[in-house]
Amino acid sequence: MCRPLRQTDNAPADVVAAAARRAPSGGNMQPWNREAHNDSVTVELDPNCTSTMDVAYRASAVPIAAATYNARRRRIASGRTLG
């Protein structure tokens, strides 16, 4: 299982990062890590959360983009300003 969200502070970024967590992914692998800080959210590939069918991590690009999209939409919807 992939690592859960690492919260460094009870910040508005936590809400945005939670939206990234809900993004769809093939086989529900969710091949990313999310980290929330006071003014930013990081979404990055976690090679340990992919399958052997994910050649050169190409299949992970779409769900990571979906996670990033969800985070951006949530930020816009909530009026939050993140770096």
N, C-alpha and C positions, 0 to 999 in steps of 0.2 A: 504494500500500500504506500502511496505517496505521502510525503510529509504534509501535515496540516499547516494552515496559515500561521506564520510567525508574527505575533503582534508585539511590536516594540513599545506601543503606547495606545491608550484608549483614544484614538484619534479619528477624525472624520474619514481618513483614508481606509479605516477598517470596513466601513460600509461599502466603499468602492471595491475593495479587494474581495469582499464577500460576493459581489456580483460577478467577478471574474471566475470565482470557484464554480458557479452554476453553469458555465459554458458547456455546450455539448462536445463530446469527443468520441472517436471511434472506439468501440468496445468499452466505453466509459473509463478509459485509461487515465484521462486528465493528466497529460504528460508535462505538467508545469509546476513550478513553485511560485508562490505569491508571498510577498513581504510588504507589510504596510508600515509606513513611517508617518510622522506628523503631516508632511506635505507631499508625499508621493507613494505610489504603489509600483512594485516591480513584479513583472510576470516574465519568467524565464523557463527555458526548456530544462527538464530533469531527465537525463538519459536513462535513469533507473526506472522511470515510469513509462517506458515505451515497450513495444513488442518487437519480436524478431522480424516481423513483417514491415516494420518501419525503416526501410532502407535509407540510409543517410539522413534519417530524421525528417524526410520529406513529408510524410503523413502527419507529423506533429505540427507542421506549419499552420494548417487550417485551424485546428482547435486552439492553438496559441493565439492566432489572430482573433478567433471568436471570444476568447477570454479577455483579450485587450479591448475588443469592441464593446463587450458587456461592461467593462470597467469604465470606459469613456462615456458610454450612454448613461450609466448610473451617476457619474460625476456631473454631467450636464443636467440631468433630470433633478438632481438635488441641489444644484447651484453651488457645488463645492469647487474650490479652486485648489488644484494640485499641480505640482511642478512636473 
